[in-house]
């Protein structure tokens, strides 16, 4: 089957294009002759150039697809074999501590120096927020106490000999000044000692070394 058509020419005229197609499978054969054509409408030189049918041109414009299949490379995989086994652990240095046999040091309790005992009372809500003798604001929820002579900041261990309960309070106020009592503790300390119900009770005092 043959086909011819007029196409523009760079020489100022038109070119008659004729293609003879012989298809075998998917192959297309075109024969072209560069003979001048006297029937050119513009009168200029005409050359026969191939013209591809539209159906074949659309197919030929598509690039050929290539499918790449990943293949395992034995040499590449075998190069990681040396990393499968972990290297031996290094020997510990002399200053390294073995956590399996290490026993943390036990902090020694401060030495307690007994200073006698007596009746203890407590003060709470009515005095909460008031200024104490050392300038602080009294907090009934803190572990503090008032003593007549002990220096401010002294830590005192107060023990209820009946129940065995004990607390450590910090002196930040002066008192008590009535009833022959030896110490006034905060409400929080009195709760721990079990003095809330009666309001007072016998206690033993010991000053803690700091």
N, CA, C and O of each residue as an XYZ file, in Angstrom:
840
protein
N       0.852     -1.181      0.000
C       0.000      0.000      0.000
C       0.883      1.223      0.000
O       1.850      1.265      0.761
N       0.590      2.258     -0.844
C       1.386      3.467     -0.922
C       0.575      4.663     -0.532
O      -0.651      4.660     -0.640
N       1.271      5.712     -0.067
C       0.583      6.933      0.337
C       1.461      8.093     -0.025
O       2.685      7.988      0.060
N       0.868      9.219     -0.435
C       1.623     10.419     -0.763
C       0.933     11.613     -0.172
O      -0.284     11.609      0.009
N       1.705     12.645      0.136
C       1.135     13.858      0.727
C       2.079     14.990      0.449
O       3.265     14.763      0.207
N       1.563     16.254      0.480
C       2.377     17.453      0.330
C       2.767     17.959      1.686
O       1.910     18.135      2.552
N       4.052     18.200      1.895
C       4.543     18.718      3.177
C       5.409     19.921      2.886
O       6.011     19.983      1.813
N       5.504     20.904      3.814
C       6.314     22.100      3.568
C       7.774     21.735      3.410
O       8.264     20.790      4.028
N       8.476     22.511      2.558
C       9.890     22.290      2.326
C      10.675     23.500      2.781
O      10.202     24.628      2.651
N      11.882     23.283      3.320
C      12.733     24.384      3.753
C      13.268     25.190      2.588
O      13.889     26.233      2.794
N      13.035     24.719      1.347
C      13.512     25.436      0.166
C      12.476     26.415     -0.374
O      12.663     26.984     -1.449
N      11.385     26.616      0.364
C      10.388     27.589     -0.056
C       9.213     26.978     -0.764
O       8.246     27.691     -1.033
N       9.232     25.702     -1.086
C       8.108     25.068     -1.748
C       7.521     23.989     -0.896
O       7.599     24.044      0.331
N       6.945     23.025     -1.517
C       6.396     21.887     -0.819
C       7.031     20.624     -1.375
O       7.600     20.627     -2.466
N       6.928     19.580     -0.635
C       7.554     18.315     -0.982
C       6.490     17.260     -1.036
O       5.663     17.139     -0.132
N       6.515     16.497     -2.102
C       5.590     15.368     -2.190
C       6.212     14.198     -1.430
O       7.351     13.811     -1.693
N       5.476     13.656     -0.513
C       5.981     12.547      0.301
C       5.214     11.310     -0.047
O       3.983     11.313     -0.047
N       5.918     10.264     -0.341
C       5.259      8.992     -0.622
C       5.949      7.906      0.169
O       7.176      7.874      0.261
N       5.180      7.043      0.722
C       5.707      5.955      1.540
C       5.080      4.662      1.099
O       3.862      4.569      0.951
N       5.901      3.671      0.889
C       5.403      2.329      0.650
C       5.599      1.537      1.919
O       6.711      1.401      2.430
N       4.535      1.038      2.397
C       4.601      0.323      3.685
C       4.421     -1.156      3.448
O       3.473     -1.612      2.808
N       5.359     -1.870      3.986
C       5.241     -3.334      3.987
C       5.446     -3.779      5.427
O       6.536     -3.651      5.986
N       4.423     -4.282      5.990
C       4.465     -4.627      7.415
C       4.696     -6.107      7.573
O       4.042     -6.946      6.954
N       5.638     -6.385      8.417
C       5.893     -7.772      8.807
C       5.964     -7.802     10.322
O       6.947     -7.344     10.904
N       4.948     -8.328     10.961
C       4.910     -8.250     12.411
C       4.673     -6.805     12.829
O       3.629     -6.232     12.517
N       5.620     -6.219     13.524
C       5.515     -4.837     13.988
C       6.472     -3.922     13.254
O       6.628     -2.772     13.663
N       7.136     -4.380     12.168
C       8.123     -3.573     11.463
C       7.458     -2.836     10.320
O       6.554     -3.361      9.669
N       7.900     -1.648     10.087
C       7.375     -0.837      8.994
C       8.541     -0.456      8.115
O       9.561      0.024      8.609
N       8.404     -0.665      6.802
C       9.450     -0.336      5.864
C       8.988      0.818      5.003
O       7.874      0.795      4.481
N       9.825      1.824      4.847
C       9.485      2.972      4.009
C      10.599      3.185      3.009
O      11.778      3.139      3.360
N      10.221      3.422      1.747
C      11.203      3.706      0.698
C      11.051      5.141      0.284
O       9.934      5.627      0.106
N      12.163      5.827      0.128
C      12.129      7.253     -0.177
C      13.057      7.523     -1.340
O      14.170      7.000     -1.402
N      12.591      8.337     -2.252
C      13.429      8.745     -3.371
C      13.551     10.240     -3.350
O      12.576     10.939     -3.074
N      14.735     10.748     -3.638
C      14.991     12.187     -3.640
C      14.919     12.747     -5.049
O      15.751     13.572     -5.426
N      13.923     12.307     -5.850
C      13.776     12.796     -7.210
C      12.924     14.045     -7.209
O      11.956     14.131     -6.454
N      13.270     15.036     -8.057
C      12.443     16.245     -8.115
C      11.085     15.943     -8.697
O      10.954     15.110     -9.594
N      10.091     16.608     -8.197
C       8.719     16.418     -8.631
C       8.261     17.683     -9.320
O       8.166     18.739     -8.695
N       7.972     17.578    -10.628
C       7.589     18.765    -11.386
C       6.191     19.222    -11.099
O       5.766     20.288    -11.546
N       5.461     18.400    -10.337
C       4.071     18.759    -10.042
C       3.949     19.505     -8.742
O       2.840     19.653     -8.229
N       5.051     19.987     -8.183
C       4.984     20.741     -6.939
C       4.200     22.013     -7.164
O       4.466     22.721     -8.136
N       3.224     22.342     -6.291
C       2.406     23.539     -6.519
C       3.242     24.784     -6.542
O       2.900     25.706     -7.284
N       4.305     24.885     -5.794
C       5.116     26.097     -5.739
C       6.132     26.150     -6.844
O       6.768     27.189     -7.023
N       6.318     25.103     -7.587
C       7.265     25.076     -8.675
C       8.682     24.869     -8.230
O       9.574     24.829     -9.078
N       8.937     24.739     -6.992
C      10.283     24.547     -6.478
C      10.664     23.097     -6.461
O       9.871     22.234     -6.837
N      11.846     22.826     -6.036
C      12.284     21.414     -5.985
C      11.485     20.653     -4.953
O      11.173     21.173     -3.881
N      11.173     19.483     -5.266
C      10.411     18.630     -4.356
C      11.182     17.348     -4.132
O      11.836     16.843     -5.045
N      11.112     16.848     -2.989
C      11.798     15.612     -2.623
C      10.791     14.677     -1.997
O       9.887     15.093     -1.273
N      10.963     13.448     -2.283
C      10.090     12.449     -1.665
C      10.656     12.063     -0.285
O      11.774     11.565     -0.150
N       9.846     12.314      0.692
C      10.260     11.975      2.066
C       9.251     11.015      2.650
O       8.089     11.006      2.244
N       9.676     10.220      3.583
C       8.735      9.234      4.152
C       7.684      9.908      5.010
O       7.951     10.899      5.690
N       6.499      9.357      4.964
C       5.405      9.812      5.834
C       4.874      8.608      6.588
O       4.430      7.626      5.993
N       4.927      8.703      7.912
C       4.515      7.575      8.746
C       3.046      7.724      9.090
O       2.640      8.791      9.551
N       2.248      6.718      8.888
C       0.829      6.811      9.268
C       0.703      7.188     10.730
O       1.563      6.906     11.564
N      -0.441      7.854     10.998
C      -0.620      8.372     12.372
C      -0.583      7.273     13.413
O      -0.027      7.473     14.493
N      -1.144      6.147     13.126
C      -1.149      5.070     14.104
C       0.231      4.579     14.438
O       0.532      4.304     15.600
N       1.104      4.460     13.401
C       2.468      4.026     13.640
C       3.289      5.121     14.286
O       4.170      4.831     15.095
N       3.018      6.396     13.944
C       3.799      7.493     14.525
C       3.587      7.593     16.015
O       4.533      7.851     16.758
N       2.332      7.388     16.479
C       2.048      7.458     17.918
C       2.751      6.335     18.654
O       3.219      6.490     19.782
N       2.810      5.164     17.954
C       3.467      4.039     18.617
C       4.969      4.234     18.657
O       5.614      3.893     19.649
N       5.523      4.770     17.605
C       6.974      4.934     17.552
C       7.470      6.007     18.499
O       8.632      5.983     18.905
N       6.581      6.982     18.870
C       7.022      8.074     19.754
C       7.215      7.626     21.181
O       7.897      8.290     21.961
N       6.605      6.482     21.532
C       6.727      6.017     22.914
C       8.076      5.366     23.120
O       8.497      4.542     22.307
N       8.776      5.728     24.216
C      10.080      5.088     24.479
C       9.902      3.653     24.900
O       8.893      3.282     25.499
N      10.867      2.873     24.588
C      10.812      1.467     24.949
C      11.026      1.315     26.445
O      11.966      1.882     27.002
N      10.165      0.557     27.090
C      10.244      0.357     28.526
C      11.208     -0.772     28.842
O      11.261     -1.803     28.172
N      11.964     -0.520     29.897
C      12.912     -1.538     30.356
C      12.559     -1.908     31.783
O      12.456     -1.025     32.635
N      12.375     -3.150     32.061
C      12.044     -3.634     33.400
C      13.303     -4.204     34.024
O      13.908     -5.143     33.508
N      13.677     -3.618     35.135
C      14.881     -4.069     35.838
C      14.464     -4.953     37.002
O      13.652     -4.541     37.831
N      14.980     -6.104     37.073
C      14.685     -7.043     38.157
C      15.876     -7.096     39.102
O      17.004     -7.385     38.703
N      15.582     -6.800     40.400
C      16.656     -6.811     41.402
C      17.135     -8.242     41.613
O      16.343     -9.161     41.822
N      18.398     -8.395     41.555
C      18.982     -9.709     41.775
C      19.949     -9.645     42.953
O      20.718     -8.694     43.088
N      19.899    -10.649     43.783
C      20.805    -10.701     44.932
C      22.231    -10.918     44.453
O      22.507    -11.761     43.599
N      23.114    -10.136     45.028
C      24.519    -10.268     44.691
C      25.214    -11.042     45.802
O      25.396    -10.514     46.899
N      25.590    -12.243     45.545
C      26.209    -13.061     46.610
C      27.443    -12.407     47.198
O      27.653    -12.456     48.410
N      28.251    -11.803     46.367
C      29.482    -11.199     46.890
C      29.172    -10.032     47.815
O      29.854     -9.832     48.821
N      28.140     -9.261     47.473
C      27.765     -8.108     48.310
C      27.210     -8.565     49.658
O      27.551     -8.006     50.700
N      26.348     -9.594     49.627
C      25.767    -10.081     50.876
C      26.820    -10.741     51.762
O      26.797    -10.589     52.983
N      27.718    -11.455     51.155
C      28.739    -12.137     51.958
C      29.701    -11.158     52.621
O      30.396    -11.521     53.570
N      29.749     -9.908     52.125
C      30.651     -8.930     52.741
C      30.202     -8.518     54.128
O      30.991     -7.959     54.890
N      28.930     -8.786     54.478
C      28.423     -8.435     55.807
C      28.550     -9.581     56.801
O      28.187     -9.427     57.967
N      29.045    -10.693     56.372
C      29.130    -11.849     57.264
C      30.007    -11.572     58.474
O      29.749    -12.091     59.560
N      31.033    -10.764     58.297
C      31.947    -10.522     59.419
C      31.323     -9.649     60.511
O      31.869     -9.542     61.609
N      30.173     -9.023     60.210
C      29.525     -8.199     61.225
C      28.471     -8.953     62.020
O      27.919     -8.406     62.975
N      28.178    -10.196     61.649
C      27.144    -10.948     62.346
C      27.566    -11.314     63.762
O      26.732    -11.289     64.667
N      28.793    -11.640     63.977
C      29.286    -12.005     65.309
C      29.845    -10.759     65.995
O      30.634    -10.021     65.406
N      29.430    -10.529     67.244
C      29.900     -9.376     67.989
C      31.350     -9.586     68.431
O      31.758    -10.708     68.733
N      32.100     -8.527     68.466
C      33.486     -8.666     68.939
C      33.511     -8.938     70.434
O      32.548     -8.611     71.128
N      34.562     -9.515     70.939
C      34.631     -9.789     72.382
C      34.623     -8.496     73.185
O      35.174     -7.480     72.761
N      33.983     -8.553     74.363
C      33.894     -7.373     75.222
C      35.269     -7.022     75.777
O      36.051     -7.910     76.119
N      35.557     -5.751     75.864
C      36.873     -5.361     76.394
C      36.970     -5.625     77.887
O      35.962     -5.660     78.593
N      38.159     -5.803     78.340
C      38.387     -6.020     79.755
C      38.142     -4.717     80.526
O      38.591     -3.653     80.100
N      37.433     -4.798     81.659
C      37.166     -3.567     82.418
C      38.436     -2.998     83.024
O      39.353     -3.727     83.400
N      38.462     -1.682     83.107
C      39.612     -1.016     83.720
C      39.557     -1.164     85.243
O      38.577     -1.657     85.802
N      40.611     -0.735     85.883
C      40.696     -0.925     87.329
C      39.706     -0.102     88.121
O      39.331     -0.495     89.225
N      39.262      1.049     87.583
C      38.362      1.912     88.336
C      36.888      1.624     88.057
O      36.019      2.316     88.587
N      36.588      0.600     87.223
C      35.207      0.283     86.886
C      34.541     -0.429     88.051
O      35.151     -1.281     88.697
N      33.283     -0.079     88.318
C      32.534     -0.678     89.415
C      31.631     -1.777     88.865
O      30.908     -1.561     87.892
N      31.670     -2.935     89.476
C      30.805     -4.044     89.100
C      29.462     -3.848     89.796
O      29.368     -3.962     91.018
N      28.414     -3.551     89.008
C      27.108     -3.253     89.605
C      26.461     -4.468     90.245
O      25.575     -4.322     91.087
N      26.895     -5.684     89.856
C      26.303     -6.884     90.439
C      26.785     -7.118     91.865
O      26.069     -7.710     92.674
N      27.961     -6.670     92.170
C      28.496     -6.890     93.518
C      28.674     -5.592     94.289
O      29.131     -5.595     95.432
N      28.305     -4.468     93.646
C      28.516     -3.177     94.305
C      27.469     -2.948     95.385
O      26.276     -3.152     95.156
N      27.907     -2.534     96.538
C      27.015     -2.183     97.641
C      27.156     -0.686     97.911
O      28.209     -0.229     98.356
N      26.099      0.069     97.643
C      26.202      1.518     97.854
C      26.447      1.834     99.319
O      25.948      1.144    100.208
N      27.203      2.861     99.554
C      27.460      3.223    100.957
C      26.192      3.690    101.647
O      25.380      4.415    101.071
N      26.043      3.278    102.842
C      24.886      3.657    103.640
C      25.213      4.941    104.376
O      26.200      5.027    105.107
N      24.360      5.939    104.169
C      24.588      7.216    104.819
C      24.333      7.073    106.322
O      23.260      6.658    106.758
N      25.318      7.417    107.060
C      25.205      7.276    108.511
C      24.206      8.283    109.063
O      24.196      9.449    108.669
N      23.383      7.824    109.962
C      22.418      8.701    110.608
C      23.155      9.657    111.537
O      24.123      9.273    112.193
N      22.695     10.895    111.588
C      23.358     11.841    112.497
C      23.212     11.398    113.942
O      22.177     10.870    114.349
N      24.252     11.621    114.695
C      24.230     11.224    116.100
C      23.217     12.078    116.853
O      23.127     13.290    116.660
N      22.463     11.412    117.710
C      21.438     12.100    118.497
C      21.934     12.274    119.927
O      22.394     11.331    120.571
N      21.826     13.498    120.395
C      22.246     13.796    121.776
C      21.004     14.086    122.613
O      20.384     15.138    122.455
N      20.632     13.163    123.502
C      19.418     13.360    124.292
C      19.536     14.597    125.180
O      20.582     14.858    125.774
N      18.451     15.343    125.257
C      18.405     16.536    126.123
C      17.234     16.474    127.097
O      16.806     17.504    127.618
N      16.713     15.274    127.344
C      15.612     15.130    128.300
C      14.266     15.080    127.603
O      14.184     14.987    126.378
N      13.242     15.142    128.382
C      11.881     15.035    127.857
C      10.937     15.940    128.618
O      11.352     16.725    129.471
N       9.664     15.819    128.297
C       8.633     16.630    128.932
C       7.366     16.581    128.098
O       7.202     15.747    127.208
N       6.476     17.510    128.422
C       5.192     17.569    127.732
C       5.329     18.437    126.482
O       5.882     19.536    126.516
N       4.806     17.902    125.384
C       4.797     18.621    124.108
C       3.366     18.962    123.735
O       2.450     18.175    123.970
N       3.182     20.118    123.163
C       1.890     20.544    122.624
C       2.105     20.958    121.169
O       3.219     20.878    120.651
N       1.054     21.390    120.530
C       1.194     21.813    119.122
C       0.351     23.043    118.870
O      -0.589     23.321    119.616
N       0.676     23.774    117.834
C      -0.124     24.910    117.406
C      -0.329     24.814    115.899
O       0.562     24.407    115.154
N      -1.528     25.199    115.475
C      -1.895     24.952    114.089
C      -2.585     26.106    113.401
O      -1.969     27.141    113.147
N      -3.869     25.936    113.094
C      -4.580     26.847    112.199
C      -4.585     28.295    112.687
O      -4.436     29.214    111.882
N      -4.750     28.508    113.970
C      -4.834     29.888    114.472
C      -3.543     30.660    114.241
O      -3.574     31.883    114.099
N      -2.420     29.974    114.200
C      -1.122     30.634    114.023
C      -0.570     30.483    112.594
O       0.507     30.994    112.285
N      -1.303     29.788    111.737
C      -0.811     29.536    110.377
C      -0.640     30.850    109.626
O      -1.571     31.650    109.537
N       0.546     31.064    109.091
C       0.840     32.271    108.330
C       1.402     33.409    109.158
O       1.848     34.411    108.599
N       1.393     33.282    110.452
C       1.946     34.354    111.291
C       3.468     34.282    111.277
O       4.058     33.251    110.957
N       4.077     35.391    111.627
C       5.534     35.452    111.639
C       6.074     34.787    112.893
O       5.571     34.999    113.996
N       7.111     33.977    112.700
C       7.739     33.307    113.834
C       8.885     34.160    114.363
O       9.189     35.223    113.821
N       9.522     33.673    115.439
C      10.571     34.451    116.086
C      11.794     34.645    115.194
O      12.521     35.623    115.368
N      12.042     33.748    114.249
C      13.209     33.911    113.378
C      12.866     34.635    112.077
O      13.714     34.734    111.190
N      11.651     35.138    111.949
C      11.247     35.911    110.787
C      10.498     35.130    109.732
O       9.971     35.729    108.794
N      10.430     33.816    109.849
C       9.696     33.018    108.871
C       8.189     33.097    109.129
O       7.746     33.495    110.206
N       7.431     32.714    108.131
C       5.998     32.557    108.292
C       5.709     31.139    108.763
O       6.197     30.168    108.184
N       4.909     31.030    109.822
C       4.626     29.713    110.360
C       3.772     28.915    109.377
O       2.765     29.404    108.865
N       4.199     27.669    109.126
C       3.491     26.741    108.243
C       3.137     25.514    109.057
O       4.010     24.742    109.451
N       1.846     25.341    109.306
C       1.438     24.211    110.152
C       1.651     22.870    109.455
O       1.588     21.822    110.100
N       1.903     22.891    108.143
C       2.147     21.641    107.412
C       3.627     21.275    107.344
O       3.972     20.211    106.830
N       4.503     22.132    107.851
C       5.946     21.873    107.836
C       6.371     21.243    109.157
O       5.678     21.349    110.169
N       7.525     20.586    109.122
C       8.052     19.935    110.328
C       8.927     20.944    111.081
O      10.150     20.934    110.947
N       8.301     21.797    111.857
C       8.996     22.817    112.636
C       8.501     22.770    114.071
O       7.528     22.088    114.392
N       9.200     23.516    114.931
C       8.819     23.523    116.352
C       9.350     24.786    117.010
O      10.210     25.482    116.469
N       8.822     25.057    118.175
C       9.267     26.194    118.996
C       9.900     25.653    120.271
O       9.370     24.747    120.914
N      11.054     26.233    120.623
C      11.762     25.851    121.854
C      12.272     27.114    122.512
O      12.537     28.116    121.848
N      12.404     27.054    123.821
C      12.770     28.263    124.558
C      14.216     28.666    124.333
O      14.499     29.856    124.203
N      15.156     27.699    124.281
C      16.581     28.059    124.292
C      17.399     27.525    123.120
O      18.462     28.076    122.831
N      16.960     26.500    122.449
C      17.760     25.922    121.378
C      17.912     26.921    120.230
O      16.961     27.632    119.906
N      19.087     26.986    119.613
C      19.308     27.932    118.513
C      18.386     27.651    117.333
O      17.988     26.511    117.093
N      18.055     28.714    116.600
C      17.240     28.542    115.399
C      17.987     27.656    114.387
O      19.199     27.774    114.206
N      17.238     26.785    113.747
C      17.822     25.867    112.785
C      18.242     24.544    113.374
O      18.613     23.636    112.630
N      18.197     24.401    114.695
C      18.571     23.131    115.326
C      17.571     22.052    114.950
O      16.359     22.270    114.977
N      18.093     20.891    114.601
C      17.239     19.744    114.308
C      17.059     18.923    115.570
O      18.032     18.522    116.209
N      15.821     18.681    115.920
C      15.495     17.956    117.142
C      14.665     16.732    116.785
O      13.684     16.816    116.046
N      15.079     15.601    117.324
C      14.309     14.381    117.152
C      13.341     14.251    118.320
O      13.748     14.178    119.479
N      12.056     14.224    117.994
C      11.003     14.144    119.010
C      10.401     12.757    118.944
O       9.954     12.322    117.883
N      10.384     12.048    120.083
C       9.900     10.662    120.126
C       8.745     10.545    121.100
O       8.802     11.081    122.207
N       7.691      9.842    120.689
C       6.581      9.504    121.579
C       6.893      8.144    122.179
O       6.793      7.137    121.478
N       7.266      8.081    123.449
C       7.674      6.800    124.042
C       6.542      5.789    124.129
O       6.801      4.592    124.248
N       5.300      6.238    124.073
C       4.165      5.318    124.164
C       3.987      4.552    122.867
O       3.781      3.338    122.886
N       4.066      5.245    121.743
C       3.838      4.609    120.448
C       5.133      4.277    119.713
O       5.124      3.484    118.772
N       6.244      4.877    120.132
C       7.508      4.660    119.445
C       7.656      5.508    118.186
O       8.673      5.402    117.501
N       6.684      6.335    117.865
C       6.779      7.183    116.675
C       7.716      8.347    116.955
O       7.791      8.859    118.072
N       8.432      8.752    115.901
C       9.369      9.861    116.048
C       9.405     10.700    114.783
O       9.177     10.208    113.678
N       9.699     11.980    114.975
C       9.828     12.915    113.859
C      11.032     13.803    114.132
O      11.502     13.920    115.264
N      11.515     14.422    113.066
C      12.598     15.396    113.180
C      12.042     16.765    112.817
O      11.498     16.957    111.730
N      12.182     17.712    113.734
C      11.666     19.057    113.512
C      12.823     20.051    113.544
O      13.890     19.783    114.096
N      12.576     21.194    112.940
C      13.572     22.276    112.922
C      13.057     23.426    113.767
O      11.916     23.860    113.609
N      13.897     23.916    114.662
C      13.499     25.008    115.556
C      13.516     26.322    114.765
O      14.539     26.713    114.204
N      12.344     27.000    114.736
C      12.252     28.300    114.066
C      11.423     29.309    114.867
O      11.090     30.384    114.369
N      11.087     28.944    116.133
C      10.257     29.845    116.945
C      10.595     29.659    118.417
O      11.293     28.718    118.794
N      10.099     30.555    119.231
C      10.316     30.494    120.683
C       9.004     30.124    121.378
O       7.910     30.501    120.959
N       9.180     29.354    122.479
C       8.035     28.894    123.263
C       8.237     27.431    123.638
O       9.299     26.871    123.367
N       7.262     26.812    124.243
C       6.060     27.420    124.843
C       6.381     28.085    126.180
O       7.385     27.768    126.818
N       5.525     29.002    126.591
C       5.766     29.760    127.819
C       4.710     29.517    128.879
O       4.522     30.349    129.766
N       4.031     28.412    128.804
C       3.022     28.133    129.828
C       2.853     26.618    129.984
O       3.187     25.845    129.086
N       2.329     26.217    131.140
C       1.979     24.829    131.402
C       3.146     23.901    131.607
O       2.951     22.685    131.628
N       4.356     24.414    131.760
C       5.490     23.535    131.979
C       5.836     22.674    130.776
O       6.499     21.648    130.927
N       5.404     23.067    129.593
C       5.706     22.284    128.388
C       7.093     22.630    127.866
O       7.586     23.744    128.042
N       7.706     21.645    127.219
C       9.091     21.835    126.789
C       9.226     22.176    125.311
O      10.246     22.722    124.891
N       8.221     21.864    124.533
C       8.318     22.107    123.087
C       6.923     22.224    122.500
O       6.001     21.532    122.931
N       6.770     23.097    121.518
C       5.555     23.207    120.709
C       5.906     22.784    119.293
O       6.779     23.372    118.655
N       5.219     21.762    118.810
C       5.488     21.286    117.454
C       4.354     21.722    116.530
O       3.266     22.072    116.986
N       4.618     21.698    115.260
C       3.588     22.049    114.272
C       2.513     20.970    114.226
O       2.683     19.873    114.757
N       1.407     21.309    113.580
C       0.312     20.348    113.474
C       0.747     19.103    112.709
O       0.359     17.989    113.061
N       1.550     19.287    111.665
C       2.009     18.123    110.905
C       2.834     17.190    111.771
O       2.668     15.974    111.688
N       3.725     17.730    112.607
C       4.540     16.901    113.492
C       3.676     16.238    114.558
O       3.888     15.074    114.897
N       2.694     16.983    115.091
C       1.805     16.408    116.099
C       0.988     15.259    115.525
O       0.706     14.289    116.230
N       0.607     15.354    114.259
C      -0.140     14.265    113.623
C       0.702     13.007    113.544
O       0.207     11.913    113.816
N       1.970     13.148    113.176
C       2.858     11.991    113.092
C       3.098     11.371    114.470
O       3.247     10.156    114.593
N       3.135     12.202    115.491
C       3.411     11.703    116.847
C       2.162     11.167    117.553
O       2.265     10.517    118.593
N       1.002     11.438    116.994
C      -0.232     10.983    117.627
C      -0.695     11.873    118.771
O      -1.267     11.374    119.741
N      -0.459     13.193    118.679
C      -0.823     14.115    119.753
C      -2.082     14.924    119.445
O      -2.513     15.721    120.278
N      -2.670     14.740    118.289
C      -3.797     15.583    117.884
C      -5.014     15.343    118.778
O      -5.687     16.299    119.165
N      -5.296     14.127    119.102
C      -6.521     13.829    119.850
C      -6.508     14.452    121.234
O      -7.499     15.065    121.632
N      -5.434     14.318    121.971
C      -5.349     14.883    123.324
C      -4.863     16.322    123.317
O      -5.175     17.088    124.230
N      -4.102     16.697    122.297
C      -3.585     18.049    122.212
C      -2.212     18.205    122.835
O      -1.555     19.230    122.651
N      -1.776     17.198    123.567
C      -0.456     17.234    124.191
C      -0.068     15.795    124.551
O      -0.891     14.882    124.483
N       1.177     15.615    124.928
C       1.645     14.287    125.313
C       3.102     14.341    125.707
O       3.815     15.296    125.399
N       3.535     13.290    126.398
C       4.915     13.225    126.854
C       5.809     12.785    125.688
O       5.471     11.877    124.928
N       6.949     13.453    125.574
C       7.895     13.152    124.503
C       9.297     13.180    125.034
O       9.565     13.757    126.088
N      10.220     12.538    124.285
C      11.640     12.595    124.556
C      12.305     13.383    123.445
O      11.958     13.236    122.273
N      13.271     14.229    123.821
C      13.969     15.097    122.857
C      15.424     14.703    122.733
O      16.062     14.305    123.707
N      15.944     14.819    121.512
C      17.367     14.591    121.254
C      17.790     15.529    120.125
O      17.108     15.642    119.107
N      18.925     16.197    120.322
C      19.453     17.107    119.311
C      20.300     16.305    118.336
O      21.127     15.490    118.743
N      20.090     16.540    117.059
C      20.820     15.833    116.020
C      22.019     16.659    115.590
O      21.907     17.859    115.341
N      23.184     15.993    115.505
C      24.379     16.675    115.008
C      24.235     16.937    113.513
O      23.774     16.075    112.765
N      24.627     18.116    113.087
C      24.522     18.487    111.683
C      25.892     18.579    111.039
O      25.995     18.883    109.850
